[in-house]
Amino acid sequence: MGPGRGAIGGLHHVELWVPDLAGSCGPWGWLLGALGWEPFQEWPAGRSWRLGDVYIVLEQSPALSGGVHDRLAPGLNHLAFTVGGRDDVDRLTLAAQQNGWSLLFPDRHPNAGGPESYAAYLEDNWGYEVELQTG
């Protein structure tokens, strides 16, 4: 492994095809920035953010076959991010709801993942889910 190269078998990037790039960049840009990701690339149909050697892409591809993401259908259910501790989950959960995210499972928050879990499950306007889990 040389300089600037990821570990063999490590995650290189995740690409999410979104139906509304401009609308998606607000919530995702805020969240990724709050988690320490830096803007990486920008082109007419996409944006990306990077943390270390891994990057996340949002793209509104002309090849989209539909306009709706269903996290309950086969495919991607959610992306999970590690945050510091419980205070970080609480702070980010509150701020996320002011930045385009809705809290999933509010009746079970912050233990929706079980009694040993302390996490927030958030959803954007297009049905993409993220989990903010204590480290």
Solvent accessible surface area in square Angstrom, and as a share of the most:
residue,aa,sasa,rsa
1,M,180,0.80
2,G,31,0.29
3,P,139,0.88
4,G,75,0.72
5,R,169,0.62
6,G,42,0.40
7,A,61,0.48
8,I,178,0.90
9,G,84,0.81
10,G,46,0.44
11,L,114,0.56
12,H,114,0.51
13,H,72,0.32
14,V,32,0.18
15,E,76,0.34
16,L,9,0.04
17,W,103,0.36
18,V,0,0.00
19,P,31,0.20
20,D,50,0.26
21,L,12,0.06
22,A,91,0.70
23,G,25,0.24
24,S,0,0.00
25,C,29,0.17
26,G,46,0.44
27,P,12,0.08
28,W,1,0.00
29,G,19,0.18
30,W,64,0.23
31,L,0,0.00
32,L,0,0.00
33,G,42,0.41
34,A,44,0.34
35,L,34,0.17
36,G,40,0.38
37,W,21,0.07
38,E,113,0.51
39,P,108,0.68
40,F,71,0.30
41,Q,80,0.36
42,E,128,0.57
43,W,82,0.29
44,P,137,0.86
45,A,29,0.22
46,G,0,0.00
47,R,65,0.24
48,S,1,0.01
49,W,21,0.07
50,R,104,0.38
51,L,85,0.42
52,G,60,0.58
53,D,77,0.40
54,V,37,0.21
55,Y,37,0.14
56,I,6,0.03
57,V,6,0.04
58,L,0,0.00
59,E,31,0.14
60,Q,75,0.33
61,S,10,0.06
62,P,134,0.84
63,A,70,0.55
64,L,57,0.28
65,S,126,0.81
66,G,47,0.45
67,G,48,0.46
68,V,135,0.78
69,H,37,0.16
70,D,78,0.40
71,R,39,0.14
72,L,138,0.69
73,A,42,0.33
74,P,142,0.90
75,G,70,0.67
76,L,65,0.33
77,N,59,0.30
78,H,60,0.27
79,L,27,0.13
80,A,67,0.52
81,F,23,0.10
82,T,101,0.59
83,V,13,0.08
84,G,53,0.51
85,G,30,0.29
86,R,145,0.53
87,D,118,0.61
88,D,42,0.22
89,V,0,0.00
90,D,64,0.33
91,R,137,0.50
92,L,4,0.02
93,T,7,0.04
94,L,117,0.58
95,A,29,0.22
96,A,0,0.00
97,Q,83,0.37
98,Q,141,0.63
99,N,50,0.26
100,G,32,0.31
101,W,6,0.02
102,S,63,0.41
103,L,37,0.19
104,L,25,0.12
105,F,63,0.26
106,P,93,0.58
107,D,126,0.65
108,R,126,0.46
109,H,52,0.23
110,P,27,0.17
111,N,62,0.32
112,A,20,0.16
113,G,46,0.45
114,G,24,0.23
115,P,124,0.78
116,E,169,0.76
117,S,18,0.11
118,Y,30,0.11
119,A,0,0.00
120,A,0,0.00
121,Y,27,0.10
122,L,0,0.00
123,E,43,0.19
124,D,7,0.03
125,N,116,0.59
126,W,55,0.19
127,G,14,0.13
128,Y,11,0.04
129,E,8,0.04
130,V,0,0.00
131,E,20,0.09
132,L,0,0.00
133,Q,51,0.23
134,T,34,0.20
135,G,83,0.80
